[in-house]
Amino acid sequence: MNELNFKSTLESNAQFFADAALNYFEIFSGKKLNGNYGEVVVKKVSKIQSDKILSISYLGMVFGEYIISVSNKFSNQVFADFGEDNETIEGCLKEVLNMISGKSISHLGNSYQKLTITAPKVINGSLALADLELGCVVIQTDFGEINCYIYIDRMKLDLVSSYNETIDILKETNTQLGDANKKLQEQQAQLVHQEKMASLGILAAGVAHEINNPLTYISGNIELLTSYVEAMKSIINLYERLTQNIVESVSVKKFIDYEEFNQVKEKEKIQFIIQDTAKIIEESRIGIEKISKIVLALKKFSKFEDGKSKSINIADEINDVITILNSEIQNKGCQVKINFTKLPKLSFQSFGLTQVFTNLIINSLDAVKKNEGLINIEGFTENNDLVLKFKDNGAGISPENQTKIFNPFFTTKNVGEGTGLGLAISHGIIERHNGKIQVMSELGKGTEFKIQIPIPSPQ
């Protein structure tokens, strides 16, 4: 491999390593670092000096090393939520380096077949390197610098590069690298989840259509049956009055059959049937109205979102979700209380708010105990913001998990019960509305999610 190709290999892998470093420092710590990358530089380095130096080697068809250096101030601030002692901080640094190198080695491994990594080391002070040629990137963050270095053993690399097939794989991987780095994990998760939601929308539309067809003629038949029963009641009442008049005006002895008629009427409970029929019809009418509401909610839920602004009633949107989830709510024996304070119709872009409400209510249902659950939903406007609160009396979320719940694939549910995407997707949807979602929780007492979305100015 010539000098230019070797430098290009170092540069591309150094940039990938730096991208992974910033990404996993943020994911693990739960903090937004607001990193800015410096220029990728290839240079000889004899010594690295820093408060904390993280080193991990990789072995296989090629040999090399990943190195990160940060200050004590950086590591103490970034991992403050985990503890302040040196052992805890170093444990966090090792865990992050494992994640970073695991991601980076998979990229390098695509080019150089199977590679393995050693255990991470934390060195305090300095690390001697004997003038090794490294790919270097400095990331400036709100908490200080992250210095990223990658070393690749050139002799082994030259041997590997002699195989044309390996060279082709390397070129193809480097070509795809730019596109791959643009796809964040959360965006990939959103695509998967949105596809599922689109399929659910198609299913909901089909169900709504299939229910609505028989519902139309059932509703019509109930109305017709109501008129029939009223007509029958009128005739029967008239018949009874006429019969009574005839009986009273003629000798009773000549109307022995009339007594038998009364006995049959009592035996068959004709009067009860007439009264109960009206009650049955009214209950059927109420049931049809409930089904109609479900169909309407399903139709609204199944509409494909076009991303255009439209006027929506937030209270109606949430009530529709509760209608759809009514079976789950009833099965859990959970109470849902709603308090909306003068919520006007608002114009929002039509993406995802219903999905957010669905995710939050389902999470609350999963968290509360059977027959003891209470979900309070509150909505109001404040300082030109729409504010929504979803509060339950469920199990609560531990402090360490509260910083992770919006990360893609993070879940506290049992295997097979949750994908870990619901809150990550919800967080992304709220951000797309220029809003924010916060969590407040206490173990054993419950959880509250607070959503704030700026109210768009009238067009």
VEXPA-732954 format. One record per residue (C-alpha): x, y, z. Coordinates in steps of 0.05 Angstrom, whole numbers, plus 5000, padded with zeros to 4 digits. Layout:
<atoms>
XYZ/...
</atoms>
This chain:
<atoms>
500050005000/502950674980/503651275027/497451634999/492951025007/495550875077/494251605098/487251575069/485850925107/488251245173/484151875161/477651515144/478151045203/480151615250/473952005230/469551395239/472651285308/471452015327/464151975305/463151345347/466651675406/462052285408/455851865396/457251365452/459651885503/452852215493/448851565495/452251285557/452251935596/445452175574/448352875562/448553285499/455853465488/455053925427/461453675395/465254015339/470453615301/477253865285/481053685222/483352965215/490952965220/495852395206/502352505245/507852155285/506752165360/511851965412/507852105475/500852275496/499852665560/493152755594/489452635660/485952025632/488551615573/484151045549/487550505507/484849865474/488449425422/485549015365/488548375336/487447965274/489748015202/492048715222/494348995289/492949675318/490550095376/484950575393/486651135442/482551695474/484952225522/480652685565/481653135625/479252975695/474553575690/471353285628/470352575656/467952815724/462753275693/460352795639/459552205687/457352605748/450652225750/454251565762/458751765820/464752205838/469951695860/475751535813/473950785808/466950945783/469451465733/474650985705/469350435701/464950905659/470851085614/472550345602/465250185586/464750755537/471350555503/468749845496/462550115461/466550585416/471750075396/466349545385/462949995335/469550215303/472349505299/466149275262/467749795209/475149615206/473248875209/469148935146/475649085110/480448635147/476348025164/475547805236/478648255288/478448195364/479648725418/483348675484/481048935551/480949695557/486250045600/486050725634/492851065642/493851695684/498952195661/502551975598/503151415547/509651295507/508551105434/515551095401/513851565342/507951165317/504151455258/497051595282/490551855254/488452415302/481952805312/480353315367/473053405387/471254055423/465253965469/461654375522/465453985576/472453995545/476453625491/476052905469/482552715434/481852105389/487651705360/487951075317/494150665301/494450145246/500549695237/502849855167/506849215155/500848765167/496449245129/501049195068/500548435070/493048445073/492648975018/496248514970/489848124961/485448454907/479048214939/480848545006/482649194970/475849184934/472249085000/476149665031/474550134974/467249954976/466950045051/470350725048/465550944993/459550755036/462551055099/460051765087/452851545078/453051055137/455551585185/449652035168/444651525194/444151575269/441550995308/435251355329/433451535257/434250815236/429750605293/424551115272/424250835202/422950135229/417650385277/414250835227/413650255179/410149855232/405650445248/403950515174/401949785171/397749885234/394450475200/392550055139/389849515185/385850025225/382850315162/380849625138/377749445206/373950105207/371249975137/369149265153/365649475217/362350075186/358749685131/354649215175/353949775226/350150195175/344649685162/344349465235/343150185255/337850255201/334449605224/334349845296/330750475274/325850065233/324749575290/323350155337/317750395291/314949685284/314749585360/311250255369/306050065317/304949385351/304249715419/298950185391/295049615359/295549165421/293349735467/287449895421/285749155416/285649085492/281149695501/276449445447/276148745477/274949015547/269149445521/265948855486/266648405547/263548935593/257649035547/255948305537/254747735586/261447475611/258946765605/258846825530/266347005530/269646425565/275346485514/276847185540/279046905607/283546405571/286346985530/288147355594/291446725623/295646635560/297447375562/299847315634/303546665621/307346945561/308747595599/306348015540/306448665578/313648535602/315848365532/312949025506/316649425560/323149025555/323349075479/323749825484/329449755535/333249255490/332549725431/335350305471/341249895496/342649675425/342450405402/347550585456/352050005434/351650235362/353650945382/359750665419/361850255358/360950865314/365651265359/370850705354/370250685278/371051445275/377251415320/380250855278/379051245214/382551855243/388251425271/389351075204/389951715162/396851775130/400452405153/402652875098/406953335141/402553945126/400054405180/392754305198/388054525253/387053985306/383553935372/388553635421/383053415469/379553035413/386052715391/387352455462/380152225471/380651835406/386851475432/383251305497/377351035456/381950575416/385550345480/379050275520/379449515520/386449515550/384350045600/378249635622/382348985626/387349335672/381749625715/385050305708/381850995717/383551535666/382052245688/382452825638/382853565654/383654045595/383454785610/380755175551/384954845497/383755205431/384354875363/391654925344/395154875277/400654345278/404253945225/400653275222/406152805242/406252345301/402652685359/397452135362/403151635364/406352015422/399852005462/398851265447/405951095471/405351485536/398551185555/400750475538/407050575581/402750805639/398050205631/404149745634/406850095696/400550105740/397849535783/391549175762/385149495790/389350025826/391750445767/390351185757/392551595697/391652355700/392052735634/392453485639/392654005583/393254765583/396955335549/402555725583/407056275556/404956125484/406455385494/401854785492/403154395557/400853675565/402153235627/401252475630/401752235702/400751535731/401351195799/405450625772/412150315793/416350925775/423150965741/429850945777/434251565773/439651215733/434550985681/431251665674/437351915636/436851325587/429451225573/429551655510/435451255481/433550785423/432650055444/433150205519/427549855557/426249615628/420949125605/421948375601/424748065537/419348055484/414948575519/418049205491/422549445435/425350045471/423250485413/416750815438/419851375479/425651475432/420751575375/416352025418/422352445436/424152525362/416952715343/416553255398/423253535376/420753575304/415254025332/420754455364/418354225432/421153825490/418953235532/421253145604/420452585654/419552635730/419051985768/419851675836/420350925849/413950655880/410051295869/409351385794/411651765733/409852415699/411652605627/411053345611/410653575538/411654305518/410554505445/410855225420/404255445391/405455635318/403756345298/397556415254/399356405181/
</atoms>
